[in-house]
């Protein structure tokens, strides 16, 4: 089941009729849509809000309904269900939106869905821009600095101005962390501390993303009481909403990243001839972090695509891949066994490349088809351990021991079995 939450601000939403049958739709609309007919034939829940609102404000209105008085908040969440937050025209930021909705089994717990906008039809350029793949379709989250909100490898004039305005508006000193100050004002102090202790974040530039139902339920249970304060804070200044938009994925549980600063050089400034040390050590931590980002973070967080495609896959190819991933049969056919093997190999390939979330997704799908598939469970355990989920990893290893699955033959250990350091 997919719950589609549409933030409509005057857009035409006829695309809703093309959604898969397993989607339930809630349209949150403001006065910008006044007089514009919905022109939708399928059943939807319509929520009208007075005044004009941003996309995030409409999302927050939906969350407040869940947290206060909505019966959905009291229903035990389905682990396989997602809530998809999308603007009024999701096809503008994700042309393959409808195809991606057919593959929720391959999504992460918090899944960005925006695709890069390109001015060329060259497939090579599309592959270079794609940082993540779901089935055979790319999605392109943006990695950014948590303090400046600037995207890695680029300059965002809008966010630069938003940061400058926020500092001036709230009289922040240079050493103060603007994002930490922001979330303290939102009455989310624990999240403020987490942001301050890390360096890199992940955002969906099109505000199109999905959250697994248990993740959403847990967040509302823990932080639903703060939503009125969040809404009031966002209304105080236009820059506040832009800042909040940067952190949607992390609010629902996407991990933040800390870049380990490089060790200070052994040499210090001093006399070149005598080697006498000067008073100032070379401790430019900004430079250290920048170098660490280049040498470490980009290599780990932006692996090459797991599939090299010369052209965009057809809807039939996507449907075939998803059907194979979700197939569950008591007596697997040769085709099902082949699909299982491909999933297992894809999981191992993702692990070798360091794309741990994708490795976990593929391994879990393989285990849904065959719970005794040793290689997939081993890859799952290793990927969970590399992400720091020790208890879950131990459970997978214990399952292998207790189930006596070793009779199936030796495990093919992925090439990259050394610990993958992902500081939290």
N, C-alpha and C positions, 0 to 999 in steps of 0.2 A: 504494500500500500504506500502510495506517495501522496502527501498532503502538499498541494501547490498553493503557496501564498503569493498573490499577485498584488503589487503596490501600483495601482493605476492612478496616473496623473494626467488624464485626458487622452491616453493612447487608445488606439483601436485594439480590441482584444479578441478578434474573431478567431485567432490561433488557438484559443481555448478549446474550440470544438474538435481540433485535431489531436488533442492529448490522448494518451492511451487510456483504456477503460479502467486501469487500476489506479487512476489519479482522482483524488477528491480536491475540489477547488474552492478556495476562499479569496474573494476579490475585495481588497481594502481600497476604497476610492475617496478622493477629496473633492472640494469644490471646483478644482481645475477640470474635472470631468463633467461638470454640470452642463446638461444639454446634449452631451455626446452619448448616443445610444450604445448599449452594450453589444447588441447584435450577436448574442450567444444563445444557442439552442439547448445546450446541455445544462444539467442542474448545477448551480453554484450557490455558495453562501455569499451574500453581498453585505459588506460592512461600510456604511457611509460615515465619513468624518467631516465635521464642519471646518471651514477654513481651507487654506492651502498648506500642504505638508510635503516634506522631502520623502524620498523612498525609505530612508531609515526610520523616519518618524512613523510611517505607515507600518513598517515591520514591528516597531515597538508597540504600536497600538494593538496589533495582533497578539503579541506576547503578553501584554497586560490583560487581554481578554482571557488568555489561557491561565494566567496566574491568579486572576481574581474572578471567580464565579463561573468560569467555563467548565462544563462537565468533562472536557477532554483532559484537563489537568489531573483529574482523579482516576483516569483509566490507566491500567498498567500498560506501559509502552511495549509495543512489538519490536523486538530487536532487529527485525528485517525491514521495518518501515522507516521512512525519511520524511522530513519536512523540507520542501524546496522553497527558498525565498527568491523571488524573481521580480524584476521591474516590469512595468506595463508592456514592454516590448522586448522579451528576452532574446528573440531571434536577431535583434540588432547587435547584441554582444556575444551571441553564441548561435551561429547559423545551424549547427548540428544539435540544437537543444532537444528536439523531439527524439532524435536517435539516441542521445545520451540518456534520456528518460527510460529507454528500454533496457538499460544496463546498470540498474542500481546495485546489483550484486557485486559489481567491481568497484564501487565507491568506497572511499574511506569514511570514517566516522564523521568527519567534517570535510566536505568535498567542494572545492571551488569548481565552477562550471563555465566561467567565461573563456572564450577563445580569442586569440590575438587577432587584431585587425591588421590586415596586410593590404598593400596597394599593388601587389603582384600576384600572379597565379603560378609563380614558380614554386613547385613543391619543395625544393631544397630550402627556400626561404622559410616556408611554413614549418619545416622540420627544425630549423635552427631556432625559431621562436618558441616552439612547443617545449615546455619544461616537464610535462606530465602527460601520460597517456591512459585513457580508459577505453578498453576494447581496442579499436583501431582509430580512435578519435582523440585528438590532442585537446588538452585544456591548459591555460596559461596563467597560473597564479603569479603574482608580482612579489618579489622579496625586497624588503625595505629596512632601512635603519630605524630602530625604535626611538632614537632621540631626535633625529632631524626629520624623519618620515620621508626621506629621499629614497627612491628606488635604487637598487644596486646597479651601477653602471650607467646611470642616467640622471637627469635633473627634472624635477617636477615643480614648475613655477607656482602652481596652485598651492601645493602643500608647503612650499618654502614661505609663501606669503601668509598662509594660515599659521605656521609656527611663529613667524615674526609678530603677527597680530596677537597671538595668544600670549606670548611673552610680554608684550607691551600692555595688553589689557589687564593682565594679572600681576604685573610688576615682578616678573621672575628674574632672578639673578642668572648669570651665565652658567653657574655650576648646577642649577636646579634642573631636574629632569621634567620637561613639560608634560610628557605622557603620564608620569607618576602623579603629578599635581592634578591632572585632568581626572584620573580615575578615583583619586581620593575625593574630589568634588562630586563624583558620581556615586559616592558611598560604596565603592568597591575597593576597599583598602588592600585586601589580599592580592587582588589582580594588579593593583598599582605597584606593590612590592615585587611581584613577579616580573612585570615589565621593566622596572628599574634595574633588576638583577640580570637582565639579558640584553642582547645586542641586536638581533635580527628578528624580523617578523615576516608574516605572509599575509597578503591581502588579495581579494578578488576585485579587480578594478571595475568590473561591471555590476557589482552588488548582486551577483547571481551565484548562489551556493546552496548546498544541501547539508542538513544536520540529521544524524541518526536519532530516532525518537528517544531512546534512553538518555542520550547526551542532552537533548533539549529538555527532557523532563527533569533531570538532575540539576541543570542550570536554573530552571525556573524555581525548583524547590529551594535551592540555596540562595538565589539572588532576586527572586521575584519581587520581594518587598522593596528593592531599590529602584524598580522601574519608574515609579512616579518622579523620583528625584532625577533620574537620568533624563526623562523627557523634559522636565523643567530646565535642566542644565543645558540641554541642546538648544532650547528656544532662546537662551540668553544672547547668543551671538552666532552668526552664520558659520564662523570657523569651528565652533564646537561640533556641529554635525559632520563636517569634513574629517575631523579628527576621529570621531567615533567610527566612521565608515572604514577606517584603516584596520580596525581591530575585531571585526565581526567573527572571523574564523577562530581567533585565539580566545575570545570570550566563551565559545562553546567547546573549547578543549584542544584546538590545534596547538602543537607544542611550539614554544618560543625557543630561540637558539642563542646560546652564549658562545662567543668566539674567545678562545683562550688567548690572552695577550702574549706576544712573543717575549722571550727572556731578554732582559736588558743586555746590551753589548758589554763585553769585558773591558773595552777601551772607554776612556773618558776624555773629555776635552782637556788639553794641556799643551805643554811646550813640545813641538814636533821633534826637536833635536834631542832633548833630554829625556822625554817620555814622562816628565813629571805630570801628575794628575792635576787638573784644575778643580775648581770648586763645584762646577755644574756637571752632573752626570747626564749622559744621553738617555733621557727618559721621556721621549715623546710618545706617550701612550696612544695618542690619536693615530700617529703613523704606524705604531705597532699593530693596532687593531685593523687598520686599512690593509697592511701587508698580510696579516693573518686571514683576513676576509678573502683576499685574492688567492692565497696559497692553499687555504683549507676549505673555507665555506663553499665557495663556488664549485669546487671539485666534488664536494659531497652532496650538495643540495640541488645541483642542476645536472643530473646525469644525462647522457645522450638518450634519445628516444629508444624505447624498447622494441619498436618496430620501425623499419625503414620502408616507407611506402612511396611509390612514384606518383600515386594519385589518391584522391580521397576515396575511401571505400563506399560501396553502394549500400543501400538500406538492407539488401539481401545478405550481404557479407556481415553486416553488424548483427542482424537477426540470427544468422547461423552461429556466430561466435557466442552470442549471449545464450542461445539455446543449449549449446554444448557446455557452457560454463555452469548452467543451472540444472543440467540433466541429472536425474536421480533414478536409477534403475536397479532392481534387485539382481537381475542377471544382465550385466552390461554387454552390449553388443560390441563387435570389433570397432565400430565407429566411436562408441562411448569410451572404450578403453584408450583409443587414440587421442580423444579429446582430453581425457584425464592425464595422459602422459604429457600432452602439450601444456596443460595448465601447470603441471609439476615442473616442467623445464622452464616455463616462463617465470615461475616463482624463484627458481634457483638463479636464473639469469638476472632477475631484479635484485636478488641478494648480492650477487657479485658486483653489480653496478652501484650498490649502496642505496637503492630505492627501496627502503625497508617497508614502507607502508604498502606499496604495490606488491611486494613479496608476500606480505601477510594476507592481502586480499586474495591473491591467486592460490595460495596454499590452503586457505580456508575453503575456497570454492572446490578445490580438488578433494578435500576431506568430506565435503557435503556429498560428493558422489561415492567416495569410498573411504570410510573412517579408518580403515586399516592400511592406507597407503603410506608406507613408511617414509619414503623420500619427502613427501609433502609435509608430513608432520615434523620431520627433522628440520626442514627449511623453516617452517612456522616457528618452531622452538628457538632456532638460532636468530631469526629476525626479531622475535619478541625480546630475546635476551639483549640483542644489540640496541634495541630501543629503550632498554632499562626496565622492561616489564618482567622482572625476575620471577615473581610468583606464577604468572601465567606460563612463562617458559618452563619452569620446574614442573608444572602440571602436565605439559606436553611430553617432557622427558619421562615422567613417571608413567604416563599412559603407555608409552612405548615399552617400558619395562614390564608393567603389569599385564599388558595385552599379549606379551610373548610374540611380538611381531617380527622378531629377528629371523624367524624361519623363512621369511619372504626373501632373504638374501641380503648381501651387504648393502649398506647405505652409500649412495653416491654423494660424497661430501662436496658441497659447492667449493669452487676455487678460493673464494674469499671467506675463509673461516676465522681469520683473526678478528679480534674484537673491533667493532666499528664504533669509534668514539663519537657520541652525540651528546655533548654536555647539555644538561637541562638547566 
